Amino acid sequence: MKMRIADIGDEIVSNKGIKGKVEMVKENSVIIEILENLSDREYVNNRTVVSHKNYVII
């Protein structure tokens, strides 16, 4: 079964525990605005890149 790729505006949760809203879709990844960070990582701004292999659409 082929995994569904997120669209702009979808909310996702990454495998690392970052919940975000998709702002841009690229060939191999998405750029998200971080809404909630449940990981132990800190981010300088409120955006990050997540591979299509590493998230689930909610």
TIPAMAR-427272 format. One record per atom (N, C-alpha, C): residue number from 1; residue in one letter; atom name; x, y, z. Coordinates in Angstrom, 1 decimal. Example, Ala and Ser with C-alpha at 12.3 -4.5 7.8 and 13.67 -1.06 7.14 Angstrom:
% TIPAMAR-427272
<pt i="1" aa="a" at="N" x="13.2" y="-5.7" z="7.8"/>
<pt i="1" aa="a" at="CA" x="12.3" y="-4.5" z="7.8"/>
<pt i="1" aa="a" at="C" x="13.2" y="-3.3" z="7.8"/>
<pt i="2" aa="s" at="N" x="12.8" y="-2.2" z="7.1"/>
<pt i="2" aa="s" at="CA" x="13.7" y="-1.1" z="7.1"/>
<pt i="2" aa="s" at="C" x="12.9" y="0.0" z="7.9"/>
This chain:
% TIPAMAR-427272
<pt i="1" aa="m" at="N" x="0.8" y="-1.2" z="0.0"/>
<pt i="1" aa="m" at="CA" x="0.0" y="0.0" z="0.0"/>
<pt i="1" aa="m" at="C" x="0.9" y="1.2" z="0.0"/>
<pt i="2" aa="k" at="N" x="0.6" y="2.2" z="-0.9"/>
<pt i="2" aa="k" at="CA" x="1.4" y="3.4" z="-1.0"/>
<pt i="2" aa="k" at="C" x="0.9" y="4.4" z="0.1"/>
<pt i="3" aa="m" at="N" x="1.9" y="5.0" z="0.8"/>
<pt i="3" aa="m" at="CA" x="1.6" y="6.0" z="1.8"/>
<pt i="3" aa="m" at="C" x="1.1" y="7.3" z="1.2"/>
<pt i="4" aa="r" at="N" x="0.1" y="7.9" z="1.8"/>
<pt i="4" aa="r" at="CA" x="-0.4" y="9.2" z="1.4"/>
<pt i="4" aa="r" at="C" x="0.5" y="10.3" z="1.8"/>
<pt i="5" aa="i" at="N" x="0.8" y="11.1" z="0.8"/>
<pt i="5" aa="i" at="CA" x="1.7" y="12.3" z="1.1"/>
<pt i="5" aa="i" at="C" x="0.8" y="13.4" z="1.6"/>
<pt i="6" aa="a" at="N" x="1.3" y="14.2" z="2.6"/>
<pt i="6" aa="a" at="CA" x="0.5" y="15.3" z="3.1"/>
<pt i="6" aa="a" at="C" x="0.4" y="16.4" z="2.1"/>
<pt i="7" aa="d" at="N" x="-0.7" y="17.2" z="2.3"/>
<pt i="7" aa="d" at="CA" x="-0.9" y="18.4" z="1.5"/>
<pt i="7" aa="d" at="C" x="-0.8" y="19.6" z="2.3"/>
<pt i="8" aa="i" at="N" x="-0.6" y="20.7" z="1.7"/>
<pt i="8" aa="i" at="CA" x="-0.5" y="22.0" z="2.4"/>
<pt i="8" aa="i" at="C" x="-1.8" y="22.2" z="3.3"/>
<pt i="9" aa="g" at="N" x="-1.5" y="22.5" z="4.6"/>
<pt i="9" aa="g" at="CA" x="-2.6" y="22.7" z="5.5"/>
<pt i="9" aa="g" at="C" x="-2.9" y="21.4" z="6.4"/>
<pt i="10" aa="d" at="N" x="-2.4" y="20.3" z="6.0"/>
<pt i="10" aa="d" at="CA" x="-2.6" y="19.1" z="6.8"/>
<pt i="10" aa="d" at="C" x="-1.8" y="19.2" z="8.1"/>
<pt i="11" aa="e" at="N" x="-2.3" y="18.5" z="9.1"/>
<pt i="11" aa="e" at="CA" x="-1.5" y="18.4" z="10.4"/>
<pt i="11" aa="e" at="C" x="-0.9" y="17.1" z="10.4"/>
<pt i="12" aa="i" at="N" x="0.3" y="17.0" z="10.8"/>
<pt i="12" aa="i" at="CA" x="1.1" y="15.7" z="10.9"/>
<pt i="12" aa="i" at="C" x="1.7" y="15.6" z="12.3"/>
<pt i="13" aa="v" at="N" x="2.1" y="14.4" z="12.6"/>
<pt i="13" aa="v" at="CA" x="3.0" y="14.1" z="13.8"/>
<pt i="13" aa="v" at="C" x="4.2" y="13.3" z="13.2"/>
<pt i="14" aa="s" at="N" x="5.4" y="13.8" z="13.6"/>
<pt i="14" aa="s" at="CA" x="6.6" y="13.1" z="13.1"/>
<pt i="14" aa="s" at="C" x="6.9" y="12.0" z="14.1"/>
<pt i="15" aa="n" at="N" x="7.8" y="11.1" z="13.6"/>
<pt i="15" aa="n" at="CA" x="8.2" y="10.0" z="14.4"/>
<pt i="15" aa="n" at="C" x="8.9" y="10.4" z="15.7"/>
<pt i="16" aa="k" at="N" x="9.4" y="11.7" z="15.7"/>
<pt i="16" aa="k" at="CA" x="10.2" y="12.2" z="16.8"/>
<pt i="16" aa="k" at="C" x="9.3" y="13.0" z="17.8"/>
<pt i="17" aa="g" at="N" x="8.0" y="13.0" z="17.5"/>
<pt i="17" aa="g" at="CA" x="7.1" y="13.6" z="18.5"/>
<pt i="17" aa="g" at="C" x="6.8" y="15.1" z="18.2"/>
<pt i="18" aa="i" at="N" x="7.0" y="15.6" z="17.0"/>
<pt i="18" aa="i" at="CA" x="6.7" y="17.0" z="16.6"/>
<pt i="18" aa="i" at="C" x="5.4" y="17.0" z="15.9"/>
<pt i="19" aa="k" at="N" x="4.5" y="17.8" z="16.4"/>
<pt i="19" aa="k" at="CA" x="3.2" y="18.0" z="15.7"/>
<pt i="19" aa="k" at="C" x="3.3" y="19.3" z="15.0"/>
<pt i="20" aa="g" at="N" x="2.8" y="19.3" z="13.7"/>
<pt i="20" aa="g" at="CA" x="2.9" y="20.6" z="12.9"/>
<pt i="20" aa="g" at="C" x="1.9" y="20.6" z="11.8"/>
<pt i="21" aa="k" at="N" x="1.8" y="21.8" z="11.2"/>
<pt i="21" aa="k" at="CA" x="1.0" y="22.1" z="10.1"/>
<pt i="21" aa="k" at="C" x="1.8" y="22.2" z="8.8"/>
<pt i="22" aa="v" at="N" x="1.5" y="21.5" z="7.8"/>
<pt i="22" aa="v" at="CA" x="2.3" y="21.5" z="6.5"/>
<pt i="22" aa="v" at="C" x="2.2" y="22.9" z="5.8"/>
<pt i="23" aa="e" at="N" x="3.4" y="23.5" z="5.5"/>
<pt i="23" aa="e" at="CA" x="3.4" y="24.7" z="4.8"/>
<pt i="23" aa="e" at="C" x="3.9" y="24.6" z="3.4"/>
<pt i="24" aa="m" at="N" x="4.7" y="23.6" z="3.1"/>
<pt i="24" aa="m" at="CA" x="5.3" y="23.4" z="1.8"/>
<pt i="24" aa="m" at="C" x="5.5" y="21.9" z="1.6"/>
<pt i="25" aa="v" at="N" x="5.2" y="21.4" z="0.4"/>
<pt i="25" aa="v" at="CA" x="5.4" y="20.0" z="0.1"/>
<pt i="25" aa="v" at="C" x="6.5" y="19.9" z="-1.0"/>
<pt i="26" aa="k" at="N" x="7.6" y="19.2" z="-0.7"/>
<pt i="26" aa="k" at="CA" x="8.7" y="18.9" z="-1.6"/>
<pt i="26" aa="k" at="C" x="8.6" y="17.5" z="-2.1"/>
<pt i="27" aa="e" at="N" x="9.6" y="17.1" z="-3.0"/>
<pt i="27" aa="e" at="CA" x="9.6" y="15.8" z="-3.5"/>
<pt i="27" aa="e" at="C" x="9.8" y="14.7" z="-2.5"/>
<pt i="28" aa="n" at="N" x="10.7" y="14.9" z="-1.5"/>
<pt i="28" aa="n" at="CA" x="11.0" y="13.9" z="-0.5"/>
<pt i="28" aa="n" at="C" x="10.7" y="14.3" z="0.9"/>
<pt i="29" aa="s" at="N" x="10.1" y="15.5" z="1.1"/>
<pt i="29" aa="s" at="CA" x="9.8" y="16.0" z="2.5"/>
<pt i="29" aa="s" at="C" x="8.8" y="17.1" z="2.5"/>
<pt i="30" aa="v" at="N" x="8.4" y="17.5" z="3.7"/>
<pt i="30" aa="v" at="CA" x="7.5" y="18.6" z="3.9"/>
<pt i="30" aa="v" at="C" x="8.1" y="19.6" z="4.9"/>
<pt i="31" aa="i" at="N" x="7.8" y="20.8" z="4.7"/>
<pt i="31" aa="i" at="CA" x="8.2" y="21.8" z="5.7"/>
<pt i="31" aa="i" at="C" x="7.0" y="22.1" z="6.5"/>
<pt i="32" aa="i" at="N" x="7.2" y="22.1" z="7.9"/>
<pt i="32" aa="i" at="CA" x="6.0" y="22.3" z="8.8"/>
<pt i="32" aa="i" at="C" x="6.3" y="23.4" z="9.7"/>
<pt i="33" aa="e" at="N" x="5.2" y="24.1" z="10.1"/>
<pt i="33" aa="e" at="CA" x="5.2" y="25.0" z="11.2"/>
<pt i="33" aa="e" at="C" x="4.9" y="24.2" z="12.5"/>
<pt i="34" aa="i" at="N" x="5.8" y="24.3" z="13.4"/>
<pt i="34" aa="i" at="CA" x="5.7" y="23.4" z="14.7"/>
<pt i="34" aa="i" at="C" x="4.6" y="24.0" z="15.5"/>
<pt i="35" aa="l" at="N" x="3.7" y="23.1" z="15.9"/>
<pt i="35" aa="l" at="CA" x="2.6" y="23.5" z="16.7"/>
<pt i="35" aa="l" at="C" x="2.8" y="23.0" z="18.2"/>
<pt i="36" aa="e" at="N" x="3.4" y="21.8" z="18.3"/>
<pt i="36" aa="e" at="CA" x="3.7" y="21.2" z="19.6"/>
<pt i="36" aa="e" at="C" x="5.0" y="20.3" z="19.5"/>
<pt i="37" aa="n" at="N" x="5.9" y="20.5" z="20.4"/>
<pt i="37" aa="n" at="CA" x="7.1" y="19.8" z="20.4"/>
<pt i="37" aa="n" at="C" x="7.2" y="18.9" z="21.6"/>
<pt i="38" aa="l" at="N" x="7.0" y="17.6" z="21.4"/>
<pt i="38" aa="l" at="CA" x="7.1" y="16.6" z="22.5"/>
<pt i="38" aa="l" at="C" x="8.4" y="15.9" z="22.5"/>
<pt i="39" aa="s" at="N" x="9.3" y="16.3" z="21.7"/>
<pt i="39" aa="s" at="CA" x="10.7" y="15.7" z="21.7"/>
<pt i="39" aa="s" at="C" x="11.6" y="16.5" z="22.6"/>
<pt i="40" aa="d" at="N" x="12.8" y="16.0" z="22.8"/>
<pt i="40" aa="d" at="CA" x="13.7" y="16.6" z="23.7"/>
<pt i="40" aa="d" at="C" x="14.6" y="17.6" z="22.9"/>
<pt i="41" aa="r" at="N" x="14.3" y="17.8" z="21.6"/>
<pt i="41" aa="r" at="CA" x="15.1" y="18.7" z="20.7"/>
<pt i="41" aa="r" at="C" x="14.5" y="20.1" z="20.8"/>
<pt i="42" aa="e" at="N" x="15.4" y="21.1" z="20.7"/>
<pt i="42" aa="e" at="CA" x="15.0" y="22.5" z="20.7"/>
<pt i="42" aa="e" at="C" x="15.2" y="23.0" z="19.3"/>
<pt i="43" aa="y" at="N" x="14.3" y="23.9" z="18.8"/>
<pt i="43" aa="y" at="CA" x="14.4" y="24.5" z="17.5"/>
<pt i="43" aa="y" at="C" x="14.5" y="26.0" z="17.6"/>
<pt i="44" aa="v" at="N" x="15.4" y="26.6" z="16.8"/>
<pt i="44" aa="v" at="CA" x="15.6" y="28.0" z="16.8"/>
<pt i="44" aa="v" at="C" x="14.4" y="28.8" z="16.4"/>
<pt i="45" aa="n" at="N" x="13.8" y="28.3" z="15.3"/>
<pt i="45" aa="n" at="CA" x="12.6" y="28.9" z="14.8"/>
<pt i="45" aa="n" at="C" x="11.4" y="27.9" z="15.0"/>
<pt i="46" aa="n" at="N" x="10.3" y="28.2" z="14.5"/>
<pt i="46" aa="n" at="CA" x="9.1" y="27.3" z="14.6"/>
<pt i="46" aa="n" at="C" x="8.8" y="26.5" z="13.4"/>
<pt i="47" aa="r" at="N" x="9.9" y="26.2" z="12.6"/>
<pt i="47" aa="r" at="CA" x="9.7" y="25.4" z="11.4"/>
<pt i="47" aa="r" at="C" x="10.8" y="24.3" z="11.3"/>
<pt i="48" aa="t" at="N" x="10.4" y="23.2" z="10.6"/>
<pt i="48" aa="t" at="CA" x="11.4" y="22.2" z="10.4"/>
<pt i="48" aa="t" at="C" x="11.0" y="21.4" z="9.2"/>
<pt i="49" aa="v" at="N" x="11.9" y="20.5" z="8.7"/>
<pt i="49" aa="v" at="CA" x="11.7" y="19.7" z="7.6"/>
<pt i="49" aa="v" at="C" x="11.5" y="18.3" z="8.1"/>
<pt i="50" aa="v" at="N" x="10.5" y="17.6" z="7.5"/>
<pt i="50" aa="v" at="CA" x="10.3" y="16.2" z="7.9"/>
<pt i="50" aa="v" at="C" x="10.1" y="15.3" z="6.6"/>
<pt i="51" aa="s" at="N" x="10.9" y="14.3" z="6.6"/>
<pt i="51" aa="s" at="CA" x="10.8" y="13.3" z="5.4"/>
<pt i="51" aa="s" at="C" x="9.4" y="12.7" z="5.3"/>
<pt i="52" aa="h" at="N" x="9.0" y="12.4" z="4.1"/>
<pt i="52" aa="h" at="CA" x="7.7" y="11.7" z="3.9"/>
<pt i="52" aa="h" at="C" x="7.7" y="10.4" z="4.6"/>
<pt i="53" aa="k" at="N" x="8.8" y="9.8" z="4.9"/>
<pt i="53" aa="k" at="CA" x="8.9" y="8.5" z="5.5"/>
<pt i="53" aa="k" at="C" x="8.7" y="8.6" z="7.0"/>
<pt i="54" aa="n" at="N" x="8.8" y="9.8" z="7.6"/>
<pt i="54" aa="n" at="CA" x="8.8" y="10.0" z="9.0"/>
<pt i="54" aa="n" at="C" x="7.6" y="10.7" z="9.7"/>
<pt i="55" aa="y" at="N" x="6.5" y="10.6" z="9.1"/>
<pt i="55" aa="y" at="CA" x="5.3" y="11.3" z="9.7"/>
<pt i="55" aa="y" at="C" x="4.0" y="10.5" z="9.4"/>
<pt i="56" aa="v" at="N" x="3.0" y="10.9" z="10.2"/>
<pt i="56" aa="v" at="CA" x="1.7" y="10.3" z="10.0"/>
<pt i="56" aa="v" at="C" x="0.7" y="11.6" z="9.9"/>
<pt i="57" aa="i" at="N" x="-0.2" y="11.5" z="9.0"/>
<pt i="57" aa="i" at="CA" x="-1.2" y="12.6" z="8.9"/>
<pt i="57" aa="i" at="C" x="-2.3" y="12.4" z="9.9"/>
<pt i="58" aa="i" at="N" x="-2.7" y="13.5" z="10.7"/>
<pt i="58" aa="i" at="CA" x="-3.7" y="13.3" z="11.7"/>
<pt i="58" aa="i" at="C" x="-4.9" y="14.1" z="11.3"/>
